[in-house]
Amino acid sequence: MAERPTTNWRRAVAKEAAELAAGTLDAGCACMVELFPEELLLETDAVLDVFEAELTTLTKGDAAQIFAAVERVVLALNAVNEAHDECAFETDEREQLCAYIDESLTEQGVDVAALTAKCGLGRRELTDQWRDW
């Protein structure tokens, strides 16, 4: 399965904590725990859990079903972002989440490029069309 962005974010938090403990990073330069608090990571993982469960029920050629699943996950991620004062997911985090959605669909056998082309969209528009970020 595609690696969740939250896995990368947890790794970055742990790396920074190790650097702080080793004295190789000044505390004033530490920001990862603030950027990725555990509550945010748990909420994001909960959204991704639902999306992953739904992936197994998708019919590869059913564009409406696939687009609806993407819409639900993006809107749920938007809700997480709103709950964190609209600053949980900046551009880099949004890009990672979009790539994760794309990779997850691809792993389920969905040809994302063909699906979006068939619907007159560019590949990135699959997630972009519902984002209010």
Disulfide bonds with the S-S distance in Angstrom:
none
